[in-house]
Amino acid sequence: MAPKHYKNYMEQVVEKALGEYLRNEREVCTCDQCASDMAAMALNQLRPHYATTVRGAAFLESEQKNLEFVVKIVSAIKGAAEKVKQNPRHQPPKK
């Protein structure tokens, strides 16, 4: 198989938005496991945006200015954060 020349740019969008969300949200664990779980759950709720060219990536960049697109991202992240908060896959720290 030839080398991969495509990328799901939605991953970058979710990672950036999740990082911003976690910087402002104090009630959610920000460990690597929880952050990865939140990103995966959010991505599973969103349509992938694959591109093979800079032009294709630029299209997604312009899409990020669309309010409906932003609302979908934020909604998926908030939903994922709530699920992980309720059921983290790690033990809570000992007090």
Summary of the structure (lengths in Angstrom):
residues: 95
radius of gyration: 15.1
end to end distance: 51.6
largest distance: 51.9
contacts: 230
relative contact order: 0.21
helix: 62%
strand: 4%
